[in-house]
Amino acid sequence: MNSINQFDWIDFYKEFANTLLQYKNNRGILIEKVQKIYELTGIDMPTLERNKQLVDIDPFTILGLFNKSSMTIDNRNKIIVTVANLFDIKAPIPTSFDGIPLLNNQNATYYYFIDERDEDDIDTLWGLYESALMYANDSNSKNTLTVSQYFDLAINKKGNGNSKITMGLYWIAPTHFLNLDQRNTWYIYESGKMPVDLVNSLPIVEDKISASKYFEIVEKLGAFLSSDQSKLKNFMELSFEAWRYSEEINRQKRADEKQRKTKAKGAALADDDIETIHYWIYSPGKGAKIWDECYDNNIMAIGWDAIGNLRDYNSKDEIKKVMNKYYDPSRSYIHSACATWEFANEMKPGDIVFAKNGMHLIIGRGVVKSDYIYDPQRKEFKNIRKVEWTDRGEWECSRQSPMKTLTDITSYTDYVDQLKLFFEGESLDDIEAVETVYPQYDKAKFLESVYIDEKSYNTLVSLVETKKNVILQGAPGVGKTFAAKRLAYSMMGVKDPNRVMMVQFHQSYSYEDFIMGFRPSESGFELKYGVFYDFCKMAEIDSDNAYFFIIDEINRGNLSKIFGELFMLLESDKRGVELQLLYADEKFSIPENVHIIGMMNTADRSLAMLDYALRRRFAFYELEPAFESDGFKEYQYKLNNGKFDKLIECVKNLNLIIKKDETLGTGFCLGHSYFCELDKVEDDDLDLALTRLVEFELIPLLKEYWFDDTDMVIEWSNNLRSAIQ
């Protein structure tokens, strides 16, 4: 932890910070240098202004260019080296970035775009920057007063909160300024690692902290860190330890959550290590009777006190049974058991909660701040979570709210969008999002779980990178869907679900679903944006990172109809080219960082072949049954089951027959994914699982293949059954 090079970034950041100050009154040249950074590195410039027409910029945003979450190490180093050359920085290039907090990619500018910000917003940021450097050089009363005045002005600008402002100050002078990002705030106030007396003496960190309270925290923590009581000696060590310890706690929480899910459901989902923000509708008691208490005390609470601590139960069914015991035995309690289970086990810090009163009235919005707490000292409503309530009022919603006390509405995207609109322009952009650290995922992990060899993987990645659009085709059960998502994750280097979207095409899927179109509303018709439009807009503002749009059953849709005028823009050399949209007075382009992965089942004889115009815009990659791959053989070896081995040999022989059949061929072979996941079945249940696989999945498929050849169906049905006898 205390290696000599751990904080070698400080000298580079300090010199660059002082160099930037020289451009305070010459921002035109500074903008030219920013544009030159991306020209020289070959990296797409992020969206720093509407339509990328940059007219002004502040120094914190420039530092943020290489201090963003999800930025690859390679891109970060490219930008830093180029910055050193362009600005003639003499300090050594950093070899470590320990203790540096990072900006959220979706909120990486310190200013709003030109038509949404006040005229003095960027000047205020420059004033804070200059006064902060003066304070770091000489912390006299005059400089303290000046930086405090600018601090209060800057932190109250739209889009800026505690995390962003203090993060920027920490970048330029980490010995004098403490970053109050989510990790540090948690570590100081909630981790239990700081002395209780010290924590109790510190001001509470409000939504937008005042300069006086901020500097009180800085002074008291600085004094503690420099004392003999503390093992950590400065703000850099504190910041790094907060990151390290929070990672340790997060890993443990994920492990505990996975164990809980496994215990309750039998098996964890393939990607249950990914956490995303969920949206909830919550009723604070009948008639919102405890709303004032919840709002005043920054909590949310639910009842069912008679059943005690909700974490004592292993499933919704157990909760339902105990509700029957203590309340009314004649009622089902299905909805109540679901709500209490989700409140205790599935809701998590960072989720958004909308409070309601009745069926149509929204009365508040907040951010979940804690895990589930059972508080037996409360007279009633003993099940609570801490919530930062950011809004209070009354908003009439046309859509009827769910009847339950608590409902996860994340999947109801139109409903969530309608609720979000109530809060636009108020404090939505001021919420300090809980930083989510997603699991790392690379080629090695892909090859562990997807049964193709390294050479094939490299070929597939190359196709996606150069062509931008690839269709994975193959027989039933070769794992096209499984491979597509993991291919995206491996190319991104992280399992970030926000940058991967999957849809399924069908005969009724339309341009209106995909791009935009008019949809019925209470007042007639309104223009609604489709999933691909929204996805491209999200990718456009995060051009440093790759995005993947996955289309299952791509050949089931009328592709010319679905893509419409965007058909041409699919070509890799047309990315970034703008076309006029059909329904809106707007030009639209598919960003260069968007990749499309389609999937089609070659055994689906009911579908016509894709037209040539589409075929030339996609590369096609055939996924084949992987029974002979190293990965599958290792899986088979670990399973160590004689009946399974015989079944696999039988299926391989069956595939040889299918290949030779003139009416079928390679595209109809049985894939390996039919036989995966059996390692999660208990040994005593494996025979039953194999029987169900043969009787209810494989034999019905053979009956479809050889619908006009009963003898073949009988012969190979018997062969499959014999293999598992």
QUIMO-V446498 format. One line per field, one symbol per residue. psi: psi as a letter, one per 20 degrees, with the letter a starting at -180 (. if undefined). Layout:
psi=???
This chain:
psi=hkqhjgkiigggggghghghhijgjlighgghhghhghghhjqpproiqpjknpirqrhhhghihklqqipqhghghgggghggghjlphqqpqiqkpjoqqqphiljqjqrrhjiqqhjghhghhgggghhhgghholrhghggghgghghgghjqpipagggghgghhghmiihppplrhgggggghiijiqpgggghiqqporgnqqhghghggggghggghirihphpirhghggghggghhggggggghgggggggghhihqqqhljjpprpqpqppomrpkkhjggggghjlrqqrclhhibphiiqirhhgggghghgidoiiqhkggghgghghghhhqqpiqpppqrobhiopirqrppirrpponiiqhrmiorqppooiqpbpopphppqqhqhppojgimhhgghghhhhjpiejgiipoqpppoqqqpagghghhhpmrrhghghgggggghghhpqpoqrrpjjkggghgghggghhhjqmoiijpqprpqrhiprhhhgfqrpqqrhjdqqppqrhhghghhghhjlihqqqpopoqlhjiqnhhgghciighihqhjjpipqqpqgiqmqqqqoqhjpqpoqpqoiiniiqqqqrhhhhiiqqpppprpkhjqhghhgghghhlpghgghgggghghghhgghiphieahijqprhihjriiiipqhhigghghghgghiggghghhgglhjnhghggghghgghhhj.
